[in-house]
C-alpha cells in the first residue's frame, strides 16, 4: 500500500498539505477568523458567549419595563427584537422560571 504522505505521492487535503499552487506543497494551517477570535476573547473576559450575554441583557431590560411601564408583552418583544411574542415568552420563562405576565404580577416594584 502506498503512503499518501511520501514526498512523491503528496495528495491534497491529506497529510496536512495543499498542492493547489502547482507542484509546490504548502502546509495547511487552520486559521482562526477575527470573528471567532473576538468571540473567544469576549467569552474569556465576560464569562459567557456574546449571544448569551445579549440575551441576558434583553431579559434584564424587559424585567425593568414589566415593573415600570404598561407596555404589552407583544410591544416588549418587538422593541427587543424577538422574532415573536411567543419567542420572547419562552426566552423569558427559560431565564426567570416565570412567564412575563406572571413575573409582572408577582414582582415587587423597586422603592424610588
Kinemage of the C-alpha trace (Angstrom):
@kinemage 1
@onewidth
@group {chain A} dominant
@subgroup {mainchain}
@vectorlist {calphas} color= white
{ca unk a 1} P 0.000 0.000 0.000
{ca unk a 2} L 1.369 3.396 -0.948
{ca unk a 3} L 1.958 6.013 1.725
{ca unk a 4} L -0.113 9.114 0.731
{ca unk a 5} L 2.326 11.240 2.746
{ca unk a 6} L 5.518 10.235 0.930
{ca unk a 7} L 7.159 13.113 -0.936
{ca unk a 8} L 6.422 11.606 -4.326
{ca unk a 9} L 2.765 10.887 -3.513
{ca unk a 10} L 1.569 14.084 -1.794
{ca unk a 11} L -2.184 14.286 -2.108
{ca unk a 12} L -4.278 17.407 -1.412
{ca unk a 13} L -6.012 17.547 1.963
{ca unk a 14} L -4.123 14.527 3.259
{ca unk a 15} L -1.032 14.762 5.418
{ca unk a 16} L -1.721 18.447 6.138
{ca unk a 17} L -0.565 19.778 2.774
{ca unk a 18} L -2.203 21.602 -0.065
{ca unk a 19} L -0.929 21.294 -3.614
{ca unk a 20} L -3.149 23.935 -5.137
{ca unk a 21} L -0.116 26.014 -6.207
{ca unk a 22} L 1.255 23.808 -8.942
{ca unk a 23} L 3.851 21.337 -7.775
{ca unk a 24} L 4.788 23.202 -4.623
{ca unk a 25} L 3.334 21.833 -1.410
{ca unk a 26} L 2.389 24.295 1.349
{ca unk a 27} L 1.362 23.151 4.803
{ca unk a 28} L -2.261 23.883 5.600
{ca unk a 29} L -2.627 25.738 8.866
{ca unk a 30} L -6.021 26.205 10.493
{ca unk a 31} L -6.629 29.941 10.604
{ca unk a 32} L -8.852 31.437 13.286
{ca unk a 33} L -11.156 34.084 11.882
{ca unk a 34} L -11.231 37.529 13.519
{ca unk a 35} L -14.877 36.906 14.395
{ca unk a 36} L -14.073 33.684 16.243
{ca unk a 37} L -11.088 35.313 17.949
{ca unk a 38} L -13.318 38.172 19.155
{ca unk a 39} L -15.972 35.732 20.374
{ca unk a 40} L -13.390 33.772 22.369
{ca unk a 41} L -11.878 36.945 23.837
{ca unk a 42} L -15.346 38.173 24.844
{ca unk a 43} L -16.172 34.837 26.462
{ca unk a 44} L -12.891 34.878 28.380
{ca unk a 45} L -13.482 38.419 29.688
{ca unk a 46} L -17.207 38.236 30.442
{ca unk a 47} L -17.514 34.555 31.299
{ca unk a 48} L -20.162 33.730 28.718
{ca unk a 49} L -20.566 33.837 24.916
{ca unk a 50} L -21.765 37.111 23.350
{ca unk a 51} L -25.175 35.705 22.374
{ca unk a 52} L -25.858 34.557 25.931
{ca unk a 53} L -24.784 37.932 27.321
{ca unk a 54} L -27.036 39.797 24.893
{ca unk a 55} L -29.971 37.549 25.763
{ca unk a 56} L -29.374 38.152 29.476
{ca unk a 57} L -29.320 41.911 28.920
{ca unk a 58} L -32.510 41.811 26.840
{ca unk a 59} L -34.297 39.949 29.639
{ca unk a 60} L -32.970 42.425 32.236
{ca unk a 61} L -34.368 45.355 30.247
{ca unk a 62} L -37.757 43.693 29.853
{ca unk a 63} L -37.901 42.960 33.596
{ca unk a 64} L -37.473 46.679 34.214
{ca unk a 65} L -40.159 47.504 31.652
{ca unk a 66} L -42.537 44.993 33.241
{ca unk a 67} L -42.224 46.856 36.537
{ca unk a 68} L -42.155 50.418 35.269
{ca unk a 69} L -44.305 50.573 32.132
{ca unk a 70} L -47.707 49.444 30.928
{ca unk a 71} L -46.182 48.065 27.681
{ca unk a 72} L -47.780 44.911 26.366
{ca unk a 73} L -45.794 41.683 26.044
{ca unk a 74} L -46.059 41.968 22.263
{ca unk a 75} L -44.685 45.536 22.319
{ca unk a 76} L -41.750 44.497 24.509
{ca unk a 77} L -40.972 41.561 22.240
{ca unk a 78} L -40.999 43.869 19.220
{ca unk a 79} L -38.845 46.535 20.872
{ca unk a 80} L -36.282 43.957 22.000
{ca unk a 81} L -36.172 42.374 18.505
{ca unk a 82} L -37.523 38.951 19.416
{ca unk a 83} L -38.930 37.145 16.394
{ca unk a 84} L -42.352 36.911 18.053
{ca unk a 85} L -44.041 37.415 21.393
{ca unk a 86} L -44.002 33.628 21.812
{ca unk a 87} L -40.223 33.518 21.356
{ca unk a 88} L -39.892 36.295 23.916
{ca unk a 89} L -42.164 34.496 26.372
{ca unk a 90} L -40.213 31.218 26.021
{ca unk a 91} L -36.878 33.008 26.447
{ca unk a 92} L -38.135 34.969 29.452
{ca unk a 93} L -39.523 31.854 31.146
{ca unk a 94} L -36.318 29.922 30.457
{ca unk a 95} L -34.328 32.721 32.080
{ca unk a 96} L -36.576 33.547 35.048
{ca unk a 97} L -38.739 30.480 35.581
{ca unk a 98} L -41.889 32.565 35.058
{ca unk a 99} L -43.762 33.955 32.087
{ca unk a 100} L -43.555 37.733 31.657
{ca unk a 101} L -47.177 38.150 32.763
{ca unk a 102} L -46.679 36.040 35.884
{ca unk a 103} L -43.417 37.840 36.648
{ca unk a 104} L -45.109 41.237 36.298
{ca unk a 105} L -47.955 40.282 38.617
{ca unk a 106} L -45.724 38.808 41.332
{ca unk a 107} L -42.710 41.158 41.210
{ca unk a 108} L -42.287 43.797 43.857
{ca unk a 109} L -41.613 47.206 42.308
{ca unk a 110} L -38.444 48.966 43.468
{ca unk a 111} L -38.799 51.755 46.002
{ca unk a 112} L -37.880 55.044 44.397
